């Protein structure tokens, strides 16, 4: 058994080392939408007012319960209220004949993982005064009560899934005699009701969360309709429906202490698999690269968690209560020991894969809220794993864990122990029961941390990533000119960085301008414009090495004079973290 203990611990250490290696070398995947470019650009000064404002994101977004609007210096809306989304482009029509003044564009859109993304930027028409983006009260602060209830609702759903799916699974695979326990029947059915209730609560809270509204708007028909019309809302409906269907199937067949028939168990298992997928197919897994694979990995993680926690509940609330016949203990505990080992292995492997996708770098693991919550979760999982290994060691020493080399001698010892134990109460169960209690308590806290992680921005989305965009050149009036500018900023974090500027013509060939100037501005902090010292690095290629004084939403603007009569500009907004 000590060899087995060492093997499992070595596996955990190797997987942890693999996590550190992978997050140190993996390329981050997108998880939250961000603005790639806008028209007008941030800080642009236009001769005439545009008809529309457009924002292009790096992934498809939705307005849903959010908004995209344009305000004047007094905070009054000057858009028509008919903003629309097509893929990754948001278009905001403006009222006609806007006067010369400064205007603020503010938005709050939904990214693919259901989390809202908000921001603001300014532009000026004519000789108006530039309005700082944060000066007109954009109303982007979310309600703290809604922010607290969201992870609570997720935790209720996770805990309910562990009971509703994990308890019947443990009874079907490890302890058939447990079907006679009314306590376990109530736990399983109550858990499925909790899954449906948690999904319903998330459905009500998503609208206020997306719109940065208060708890009093949970029944707002417009917000609720926007949620129901989204993929996230429809998945929550499916989740609640599957949970209630599974509860109805089990309640009808799990009667008078008898196990459901084989056909019912197979059907219930199919519904349970669909329910697990419905739980996994929201949030971070559905955003970024390879969403199908990410959802599959998340489904394995959710299934293993449910099976493990549900099995621990069966052990603590039923099997180890002191009234179980010794023969049932001898049969059930080795089965559970093997099954729990599989659950733990699946949890660790799938958890590592998820962490690599969401963290993206070692610095993201140790310098973001998401990373530190994940580190805390991993530390707690390690402690729970130690308790699980203690319990596994007890099972193998006292009862026997299955066929092994030299297993004949082990079976003789186990049978001798069982024969002696059959004559007296199994007092040694107290040690095992305490180990199971530690596992169960730790797993419940792990569920809490999992619910918090789902609410957090993934570490890779919080970290600075290199900027690499191509922006079309536009005239001073905002009309698109000929050619484009390719811009790279690496790294996009406070401190020294390197900026590359490539000037391209309409055929994407490098072209040499008569004059070029590049500036950096952070409007919210009233920094800039900062002129960059450009060094020629080849035809149409310039390099600068500025230093960002602080984090924030920075605007890089390129002003180009191609000839005596042609002046064009390009601009992009990017986060510095």
QUILIN-V27459 format. One record per pair of residues at least 12 apart in sequence whose ideal C-beta (glycine too) atoms are under 7 Angstrom apart, sorted by the first residue. I is the first residue (numbers start at 1). J is the second residue. Records with the same first field share a line. If there is no record, write none. Layout:
# QUILIN-V27459
I = J ; J
This chain:
# QUILIN-V27459
1 = 393 ; 396 ; 397
5 = 389 ; 393
8 = 389
12 = 348 ; 382 ; 385
15 = 348 ; 349 ; 352
18 = 352
19 = 352 ; 355 ; 356
20 = 362
22 = 356
23 = 355 ; 356 ; 359 ; 360 ; 361 ; 362 ; 364 ; 365
24 = 361 ; 362
26 = 356 ; 360
28 = 360 ; 361 ; 460 ; 465
29 = 288 ; 289 ; 357 ; 460
30 = 58 ; 59 ; 287 ; 288
31 = 113 ; 284 ; 287 ; 288 ; 358 ; 458 ; 460 ; 461
32 = 111 ; 113 ; 115 ; 117 ; 457 ; 461
33 = 57 ; 58 ; 59 ; 61 ; 109 ; 111 ; 117
34 = 57 ; 58 ; 575
35 = 55 ; 57 ; 119 ; 573
36 = 56 ; 57 ; 58 ; 469
37 = 56 ; 469 ; 471 ; 572
38 = 54 ; 55 ; 121 ; 573
39 = 53 ; 54 ; 478
40 = 53 ; 123 ; 478
41 = 555 ; 557 ; 571
42 = 121 ; 122 ; 523 ; 555 ; 571 ; 573
43 = 122 ; 123 ; 130 ; 521 ; 523 ; 555 ; 557
44 = 123 ; 571
45 = 124
46 = 123 ; 124 ; 125 ; 477 ; 478
47 = 126 ; 476 ; 477
48 = 125 ; 477
49 = 94 ; 98 ; 125
50 = 94 ; 478
51 = 93 ; 94
52 = 91 ; 92 ; 93 ; 94
53 = 70 ; 92 ; 94 ; 105
54 = 89 ; 90 ; 91
55 = 68 ; 90 ; 107
56 = 88 ; 89
57 = 88
58 = 88
59 = 88 ; 111 ; 112
60 = 87 ; 88 ; 112
61 = 85 ; 88 ; 90 ; 109 ; 110 ; 111
62 = 85 ; 109 ; 110 ; 230
63 = 83 ; 85 ; 109
64 = 110 ; 210 ; 226 ; 230
65 = 207 ; 210 ; 211 ; 223 ; 226 ; 227
66 = 108 ; 109 ; 110 ; 116 ; 210 ; 211
67 = 107 ; 108
68 = 83 ; 90 ; 92 ; 107 ; 109
69 = 83 ; 92 ; 106
70 = 92 ; 94 ; 103 ; 105
71 = 103 ; 104 ; 106 ; 136
72 = 101 ; 103
73 = 101 ; 102 ; 131 ; 136
75 = 136 ; 137
78 = 94 ; 95 ; 98 ; 103
79 = 92 ; 93 ; 94 ; 95
80 = 93 ; 94 ; 95
90 = 107 ; 109
98 = 125
100 = 125 ; 126 ; 127 ; 128
101 = 125 ; 128
102 = 122 ; 124 ; 128 ; 129 ; 130 ; 131
103 = 122 ; 123 ; 125 ; 131
104 = 120 ; 122 ; 131 ; 133 ; 136
105 = 120 ; 121
106 = 120 ; 138
107 = 119
108 = 140 ; 212
110 = 210
111 = 287
112 = 286 ; 287
113 = 283 ; 284 ; 286 ; 287
114 = 206 ; 232 ; 282 ; 283
116 = 209 ; 210
118 = 140
119 = 553
120 = 133 ; 134 ; 138
121 = 133 ; 523 ; 573
122 = 523
132 = 523 ; 524 ; 526
133 = 523 ; 524
134 = 524
139 = 212
140 = 212
141 = 212
142 = 209 ; 212
143 = 208 ; 213 ; 214 ; 215
145 = 215
146 = 205 ; 208 ; 209 ; 215
149 = 205
150 = 205 ; 209 ; 455
151 = 451 ; 452 ; 455
153 = 198 ; 201 ; 202 ; 205
154 = 198 ; 202 ; 451 ; 454
155 = 447 ; 448 ; 451
156 = 194 ; 197 ; 198
157 = 194 ; 195 ; 198 ; 199 ; 279
158 = 447 ; 450 ; 451
159 = 194 ; 447
160 = 191 ; 192 ; 194 ; 195 ; 198
161 = 191 ; 195 ; 279 ; 306
162 = 191 ; 305 ; 306 ; 309 ; 310
163 = 187 ; 188 ; 190 ; 191 ; 310 ; 313
164 = 188 ; 191 ; 192 ; 195 ; 243 ; 246
165 = 272 ; 275 ; 276 ; 306 ; 310
166 = 306 ; 307 ; 309 ; 310 ; 311 ; 313
167 = 184 ; 187 ; 188 ; 310 ; 313 ; 314
168 = 188 ; 250 ; 268
169 = 307 ; 310
170 = 310 ; 311 ; 314
171 = 184 ; 314
172 = 265
173 = 335 ; 339
174 = 311 ; 332 ; 335 ; 336 ; 339
175 = 314 ; 319 ; 328 ; 332
176 = 259
177 = 328
178 = 314 ; 318 ; 319
179 = 254 ; 257 ; 258 ; 259
180 = 257
181 = 318
183 = 317 ; 318
184 = 314 ; 317 ; 318
185 = 254
187 = 313 ; 317
188 = 250
189 = 247 ; 250 ; 251
192 = 243 ; 246 ; 247
193 = 247
195 = 239 ; 243
196 = 240 ; 243 ; 244
199 = 236 ; 239 ; 240
200 = 240
202 = 236
203 = 227 ; 233 ; 236
204 = 218
205 = 218
206 = 227 ; 232 ; 233
207 = 220 ; 223 ; 224 ; 226 ; 227
208 = 223
211 = 223
232 = 282
235 = 278 ; 281 ; 282
238 = 278
239 = 275 ; 278 ; 279
242 = 271 ; 274 ; 275 ; 278
243 = 275
245 = 271
246 = 268 ; 271 ; 272 ; 275
249 = 264 ; 267 ; 268 ; 271
250 = 268
276 = 299 ; 302 ; 303 ; 306
277 = 299
279 = 302
280 = 295 ; 298 ; 299 ; 302
281 = 295
283 = 454
284 = 358 ; 458
285 = 298
294 = 357
297 = 350 ; 353 ; 354
298 = 354
300 = 346 ; 350
301 = 347 ; 350 ; 351 ; 354
304 = 343 ; 346 ; 347 ; 350
305 = 347
307 = 343
308 = 340 ; 343 ; 344 ; 347 ; 443
309 = 443
311 = 336 ; 339 ; 340
312 = 436 ; 439 ; 440 ; 443
313 = 440
315 = 336 ; 436
316 = 433 ; 436 ; 437 ; 440
319 = 332
320 = 429 ; 432 ; 433 ; 436
322 = 425 ; 429
326 = 418 ; 421 ; 422 ; 426
329 = 399 ; 426
330 = 399 ; 418
333 = 395 ; 399
334 = 395 ; 399 ; 400 ; 401 ; 402
337 = 392 ; 395 ; 401
338 = 402
340 = 388
344 = 385 ; 388
355 = 374
358 = 370 ; 458 ; 459 ; 460
359 = 371 ; 374 ; 459 ; 460
360 = 459 ; 460 ; 463
361 = 460 ; 463
363 = 463
364 = 459 ; 460 ; 463
365 = 459
368 = 459 ; 462 ; 463
369 = 456
370 = 453 ; 456 ; 457 ; 458 ; 459 ; 462
371 = 459
373 = 449 ; 452 ; 453 ; 456
374 = 453
376 = 449
377 = 446 ; 449 ; 450
380 = 442 ; 445 ; 446
381 = 446
383 = 442
384 = 439 ; 442 ; 443 ; 446
387 = 435 ; 438 ; 439 ; 442
388 = 439
390 = 435
391 = 432 ; 435 ; 436 ; 439
394 = 431 ; 432 ; 435
398 = 417 ; 428
399 = 414
400 = 414
462 = 577
463 = 577
464 = 491 ; 492 ; 493 ; 576 ; 577
465 = 492
466 = 488 ; 489 ; 490 ; 491 ; 492
467 = 487 ; 488 ; 489 ; 492 ; 574
468 = 488
469 = 487 ; 572
470 = 484 ; 486
471 = 484 ; 485 ; 487 ; 570 ; 571 ; 572
472 = 484 ; 570
473 = 485 ; 560 ; 568 ; 569 ; 570
474 = 568 ; 569 ; 570
475 = 568
476 = 567
481 = 568
482 = 505 ; 506
483 = 504 ; 505 ; 506 ; 511
484 = 504
485 = 501 ; 502 ; 503 ; 558 ; 570
486 = 502 ; 504
487 = 501 ; 556 ; 572
488 = 500
489 = 556 ; 574
492 = 574 ; 575 ; 576
493 = 576 ; 577
494 = 548 ; 549 ; 550 ; 551 ; 576
495 = 547 ; 548
496 = 545 ; 547
497 = 546 ; 547 ; 548
498 = 543 ; 545
499 = 532 ; 544 ; 546
500 = 543
501 = 518 ; 542 ; 558
502 = 540 ; 541
503 = 516 ; 540 ; 560
510 = 539 ; 540 ; 541
511 = 540
512 = 539 ; 540
513 = 560 ; 561 ; 562
514 = 561 ; 562 ; 563
515 = 561
516 = 534 ; 542 ; 558 ; 560
517 = 531 ; 559
518 = 532 ; 534 ; 544 ; 556 ; 558
519 = 531 ; 532 ; 557
520 = 532 ; 546 ; 554 ; 556
521 = 554 ; 555
522 = 552 ; 553 ; 554
523 = 555
524 = 552 ; 553
525 = 550 ; 552
527 = 549
530 = 546
532 = 544 ; 546
548 = 576
551 = 576 ; 577
552 = 576
553 = 573 ; 575
554 = 574 ; 576
555 = 571 ; 573
556 = 571 ; 572
557 = 569 ; 571
558 = 570
